[in-house]
Amino acid sequence: MAVIEIKNVAKRFGEYQALQDINLTIEDQEFMVLLGASGCGKSTLLRIICGLETATEGEVWIGGKRVDHLPPKDRGISMVFQNYAVFPHLTVFENIAFGLRMKKLPDDEVTRRVERTAGLMHIDQLLQRYSGELSGGQRQRVAVARALAMEPDVILMDEPLSNLDALLRMEMRAELKGVLAESNTTAIYVTHDQVEAMSMADRISVMHKGEIVQAASPIEVYRNPAAEFVAGFIGNPPMNFLPAAPAGSGQWHVAGQVIEGPQVDRALRFAVRPEDVRPAETGLTAVARIVEPLGAHLLVTCDIEGEMFRAVLDSDLAIRSGDKLILAPQPDRVRWFDPETTKAVA
């Protein structure tokens, strides 16, 4: 069992608070993605888990054993870095075998593990090549195979696909998810790419300013963001926000319309995703400003009482800049946020 427990972890670099009071449990064989913008603390947290960084406060437990006082080699983990860290003077076979040789495993066991992981990563035909003869995608496969060959309890990955082109990233996402599921390994994956996070994760921990704002399944994070930051960060384009004033009895004034909402007696923020509005006879009155054809859909950037509002609409609609639109939000897809706390109300 490789359950990872992060308890009250904080990290300060001088006066700078990189992480504050992080509490997170990652279940055995779970694929957890740490998602956030650059500088939010996700790589620092990963480095604390693996032992390359020391927490200022808090504890790290792996498999029921406290490990934050142990060196990286004694934590039962492997790590895959952004820059591959593949040795150019070694063959693919010896690159994958490097950690196994350091552990002084028998030659037949080294060969078994190298061939098995190379097969999983579809590089078994490259074992006698040197890394200088490989493409970026192939070098990344070698780095992942080397980590898996150690048969770790936990594998940590710090933006491992960011140096690949878009098509290769898409291929590697699918392969990596399948390989890790087959290896029965607990995985923590750091990325700033929400598409990677949504497509690969069992759960996503969204980080902002050194804190975990929400940890939930991809669909929960997308449909029910716990805070305005999550709503604005997840989704492309992100959620729309409009000011909402209480009209009594669970009704709200939003852009001149009365909309059903929570029973709260203070001003809120109304939020809905661009794909969750439809043209209708009654709804929010908008003026189209920019119309972007995106194949099957149009991305229409509108003005609603001075607020920018985006809508993803069917490309069959004949919409031009300056057109007046009536947009009806899907009631079950609306979210409400407290402007003071920025937390979700409903």
C-alpha positions as MATLAB code, in Angstrom:
seq = 'MAVIEIKNVAKRFGEYQALQDINLTIEDQEFMVLLGASGCGKSTLLRIICGLETATEGEVWIGGKRVDHLPPKDRGISMVFQNYAVFPHLTVFENIAFGLRMKKLPDDEVTRRVERTAGLMHIDQLLQRYSGELSGGQRQRVAVARALAMEPDVILMDEPLSNLDALLRMEMRAELKGVLAESNTTAIYVTHDQVEAMSMADRISVMHKGEIVQAASPIEVYRNPAAEFVAGFIGNPPMNFLPAAPAGSGQWHVAGQVIEGPQVDRALRFAVRPEDVRPAETGLTAVARIVEPLGAHLLVTCDIEGEMFRAVLDSDLAIRSGDKLILAPQPDRVRWFDPETTKAVA';
ca = [
       0.000    0.000    0.000;
       1.489    3.353   -1.055;
      -0.917    5.857    0.464;
       0.727    9.294    0.648;
      -0.242   11.618    3.491;
       0.874   15.238    3.512;
       0.193   16.748    6.920;
       0.329   20.501    7.629;
       3.259   21.029    5.274;
       4.579   24.573    4.932;
       7.662   25.924    3.173;
       9.325   29.311    3.522;
      12.249   30.659    1.540;
      13.353   33.536    3.753;
      10.365   35.880    3.924;
       8.598   34.172    1.020;
       5.867   31.676    1.942;
       5.931   29.111   -0.878;
       3.527   26.638    0.771;
       1.130   27.086    3.663;
      -0.582   24.353    5.673;
      -0.903   21.732    2.917;
      -3.006   18.721    3.890;
      -3.595   16.055    1.256;
      -4.091   12.290    1.163;
      -3.324   10.419   -2.072;
      -4.746    6.910   -2.127;
      -2.899    3.755   -3.128;
      -2.569    3.507   -6.955;
      -4.268    6.881   -7.413;
      -3.170    9.254  -10.183;
      -3.085   12.691   -8.544;
      -2.344   15.813  -10.582;
      -1.082   19.010   -8.954;
      -2.381   21.775  -11.213;
      -1.708   25.484  -11.077;
       0.020   28.463  -12.655;
       3.784   28.981  -12.449;
       4.870   29.949   -8.945;
       1.874   28.419   -7.129;
       4.054   25.926   -5.207;
       3.248   22.661   -7.003;
       6.862   21.763   -7.887;
       8.019   22.752   -4.390;
       5.462   20.359   -2.908;
       6.610   17.574   -5.237;
      10.244   18.148   -4.272;
       9.320   17.980   -0.578;
       7.562   14.644   -1.139;
      10.579   13.175   -2.918;
      13.148   14.650   -0.505;
      14.880   17.149   -2.791;
      13.489   19.955   -0.608;
      12.905   20.084    3.152;
       9.613   21.314    4.575;
       9.757   24.178    7.055;
       6.849   22.580    8.899;
       4.743   19.438    8.611;
       5.135   15.748    7.844;
       5.187   13.440    4.811;
       4.043    9.814    5.179;
       4.273    7.086    2.504;
       2.720    3.679    3.078;
       2.101    4.392    6.752;
       5.737    5.379    7.372;
       6.968    8.901    8.058;
       9.626    9.701    5.441;
      10.344   13.450    5.623;
      13.554   12.734    7.589;
      14.758   10.128    5.043;
      16.962   10.738    1.980;
      15.256   10.352   -1.437;
      16.786    6.917   -2.071;
      15.072    5.476    1.010;
      11.535    6.721    0.272;
      10.509    4.068   -2.280;
       9.946    6.640   -5.023;
      11.088    7.366   -8.582;
      10.999   10.750  -10.285;
      10.662   11.870  -13.905;
      11.930   15.375  -14.642;
      10.934   17.928  -17.252;
      14.328   17.820  -18.982;
      14.444   13.986  -19.277;
      17.887   13.664  -17.540;
      18.843   10.871  -19.971;
      22.586   10.075  -20.022;
      23.959   10.694  -23.545;
      26.949    8.335  -23.146;
      24.755    5.316  -22.304;
      22.537    3.165  -24.480;
      18.799    3.123  -23.898;
      19.234   -0.236  -22.144;
      21.856    1.139  -19.755;
      19.879    4.328  -19.157;
      16.878    2.293  -18.029;
      19.137   -0.048  -16.044;
      21.052    2.748  -14.301;
      19.139    2.724  -10.998;
      18.972   -1.066  -10.992;
      22.764   -1.280  -11.352;
      23.138    1.167   -8.456;
      21.052   -1.224   -6.333;
      23.378   -4.048   -7.413;
      20.560   -6.256   -8.677;
      21.530   -9.494  -10.511;
      22.023   -9.168  -14.267;
      19.071  -11.398  -15.113;
      16.751   -9.288  -12.933;
      18.081   -6.087  -14.533;
      17.433   -7.506  -18.002;
      13.925   -8.642  -17.036;
      12.933   -5.252  -15.678;
      14.508   -3.270  -18.523;
      12.829   -5.376  -21.207;
       9.463   -5.265  -19.433;
       9.385   -1.477  -18.977;
      10.828   -0.836  -22.439;
       7.985   -2.924  -23.839;
       5.429   -0.959  -21.829;
       6.802    2.314  -23.242;
       7.133    0.924  -26.809;
      10.893    1.469  -26.986;
      12.048   -2.154  -26.831;
      13.389   -1.856  -30.396;
      15.630    1.074  -29.318;
      17.517   -0.579  -26.458;
      20.925   -0.547  -28.186;
      20.718    3.049  -29.390;
      22.299    6.064  -27.690;
      20.126    8.955  -26.522;
      21.633   11.332  -29.101;
      19.972    9.207  -31.791;
      16.517    9.580  -30.227;
      13.735   12.117  -30.676;
      12.434   14.127  -27.741;
       9.452   11.849  -27.377;
      11.661    8.754  -27.354;
      13.974   10.272  -24.714;
      10.944   11.020  -22.554;
       9.829    7.402  -22.877;
      13.299    6.313  -21.732;
      13.034    8.568  -18.659;
       9.637    7.109  -17.732;
      10.837    3.534  -18.361;
      13.864    4.135  -16.111;
      11.572    5.310  -13.308;
       9.166    2.373  -13.727;
      11.994   -0.180  -13.850;
      12.715    0.585  -10.196;
       9.220   -0.781   -9.405;
       8.640    2.111   -7.005;
       5.757    2.483   -4.596;
       5.368    6.041   -5.859;
       6.300    7.777   -9.100;
       6.580   11.578   -9.208;
       6.509   13.524  -12.488;
       7.330   17.216  -12.827;
       5.849   18.522  -16.121;
       7.350   15.585  -18.048;
       5.596   16.350  -21.348;
       6.055   20.118  -21.523;
       9.010   19.917  -23.941;
       7.068   17.871  -26.506;
       4.997   19.217  -29.397;
       1.201   19.250  -29.101;
       0.503   16.055  -31.083;
       3.179   14.047  -29.289;
       1.942   15.317  -25.914;
      -1.515   14.005  -26.730;
      -0.113   10.578  -27.654;
       2.071   10.438  -24.547;
      -0.805   11.420  -22.240;
      -2.826    8.398  -23.306;
       0.175    6.052  -23.149;
       1.327    7.296  -19.767;
      -2.090    6.946  -18.184;
      -2.395    3.362  -19.436;
       1.125    2.383  -18.384;
       0.719    3.753  -14.871;
      -2.620    1.990  -14.447;
      -0.953   -1.261  -15.496;
       2.015   -0.751  -13.155;
      -0.235   -0.365  -10.054;
       1.860    2.604   -8.913;
       0.714    5.657   -6.982;
       1.476    8.690   -9.151;
       1.748   12.427   -8.534;
       1.979   14.531  -11.680;
       2.727   18.268  -11.774;
       1.470   20.410  -14.661;
       0.178   23.869  -15.532;
      -1.748   22.379  -18.479;
      -5.394   21.870  -17.565;
      -5.988   19.566  -20.565;
      -3.315   17.205  -19.237;
      -4.853   17.379  -15.777;
      -8.430   16.789  -16.927;
      -7.559   13.923  -19.260;
      -5.155   12.007  -17.000;
      -6.066   12.499  -13.344;
      -8.151   10.432  -10.980;
      -8.185   13.588   -8.867;
      -6.871   17.104   -9.386;
      -5.455   19.314   -6.640;
      -5.756   22.896   -7.871;
      -3.079   25.074   -6.264;
      -2.979   28.850   -5.894;
      -0.515   30.982   -3.914;
       0.885   28.047   -1.978;
      -2.463   26.512   -1.036;
      -4.649   23.689   -2.342;
      -7.884   25.431   -3.287;
      -9.775   22.290   -4.315;
      -8.961   18.572   -4.547;
     -11.581   16.576   -6.432;
     -12.264   14.514   -9.556;
     -11.789   16.291  -12.899;
     -15.542   16.484  -13.553;
     -16.215   17.823  -10.031;
     -13.544   20.512  -10.398;
     -14.992   21.463  -13.773;
     -18.702   21.385  -12.887;
     -18.560   22.511   -9.264;
     -15.534   24.746   -8.684;
     -15.113   25.480   -4.985;
     -13.721   28.979   -5.486;
     -13.598   31.758   -8.075;
      -9.958   30.985   -8.817;
     -10.804   27.404   -9.817;
     -13.749   28.595  -11.937;
     -11.542   31.095  -13.736;
      -8.549   28.770  -14.134;
     -10.265   25.565  -15.279;
     -11.954   25.590  -18.677;
     -11.018   27.106  -21.997;
     -12.521   29.642  -22.171;
     -13.033   29.974  -18.402;
     -16.278   30.704  -16.553;
     -18.117   33.991  -17.013;
     -18.845   36.173  -13.978;
     -21.555   38.800  -13.526;
     -22.563   40.788  -10.430;
     -25.808   39.612   -8.786;
     -28.049   41.561   -6.389;
     -30.639   39.840   -4.153;
     -34.271   40.276   -5.224;
     -35.762   38.309   -2.293;
     -37.103   34.767   -1.928;
     -34.095   33.161   -3.647;
     -34.267   35.384   -6.717;
     -31.463   37.512   -8.115;
     -31.075   40.503  -10.408;
     -28.421   39.575  -12.979;
     -27.906   41.928  -15.950;
     -31.505   43.102  -15.849;
     -32.938   39.592  -15.543;
     -34.393   37.808  -12.522;
     -32.724   34.440  -11.986;
     -33.369   31.744   -9.386;
     -30.508   31.296   -6.938;
     -29.503   30.615   -3.334;
     -31.307   31.985   -0.273;
     -28.705   34.597    0.665;
     -29.270   38.234    1.616;
     -26.022   39.749    0.334;
     -24.568   40.494   -3.092;
     -23.034   37.529   -4.929;
     -21.277   36.751   -8.186;
     -23.203   34.786  -10.812;
     -21.073   32.376  -12.874;
     -21.731   30.133  -15.869;
     -19.482   28.410  -18.392;
     -19.507   29.673  -22.012;
     -20.765   26.301  -23.297;
     -23.675   26.313  -20.817;
     -25.650   29.166  -22.441;
     -27.993   28.938  -25.429;
     -29.751   31.474  -27.658;
     -33.334   31.947  -26.420;
     -36.268   34.347  -26.396;
     -35.663   35.327  -22.767;
     -32.385   35.558  -20.888;
     -29.323   37.763  -20.664;
     -29.159   40.532  -23.266;
     -25.741   40.624  -24.928;
     -24.058   42.396  -27.844;
     -21.595   40.338  -29.901;
     -18.187   42.028  -30.148;
     -15.867   39.313  -31.527;
     -16.938   36.157  -33.376;
     -14.327   33.393  -33.725;
     -15.204   30.317  -35.848;
     -13.769   27.161  -34.215;
     -14.975   24.433  -36.555;
     -18.102   22.945  -34.988;
     -18.547   25.962  -32.712;
     -18.365   29.736  -32.571;
     -16.653   31.477  -29.696;
     -18.569   34.724  -29.308;
     -17.169   37.401  -27.014;
     -20.039   39.634  -25.925;
     -20.737   42.726  -23.866;
     -23.370   42.436  -21.115;
     -23.867   45.766  -19.338;
     -20.186   46.568  -19.640;
     -19.011   43.107  -18.563;
     -17.191   40.730  -20.936;
     -19.119   37.489  -21.439;
     -18.135   34.563  -23.688;
     -20.490   32.063  -25.273;
     -19.700   28.852  -27.186;
     -22.476   28.495  -29.747;
     -23.305   26.297  -32.737;
     -21.348   27.272  -35.845;
     -24.539   27.076  -37.938;
     -25.730   30.301  -36.313;
     -25.230   33.410  -38.422;
     -23.748   35.791  -35.853;
     -21.764   38.897  -36.673;
     -20.074   41.567  -34.599;
     -22.667   44.064  -33.352;
     -25.548   41.580  -33.304;
     -27.842   41.568  -30.286;
     -28.187   38.159  -28.615;
     -30.429   36.757  -25.890;
     -28.518   34.062  -23.992;
     -30.214   31.712  -21.526;
     -27.973   29.947  -18.955;
     -28.715   26.312  -18.160;
     -30.086   26.580  -14.588;
     -28.353   23.434  -13.275;
     -24.961   24.658  -14.503;
     -24.983   28.050  -12.759;
     -22.601   28.665   -9.828;
     -22.692   31.427   -7.226;
     -19.687   32.908   -5.418;
     -19.264   35.162   -2.407;
     -17.287   38.227   -3.606;
     -15.644   38.657   -0.183;
     -14.439   35.095    0.442;
     -14.381   34.101   -3.290;
     -15.763   30.708   -2.152;
     -18.717   28.967   -3.807;
     -22.124   29.516   -2.230;
     -24.066   27.001   -4.334;
];
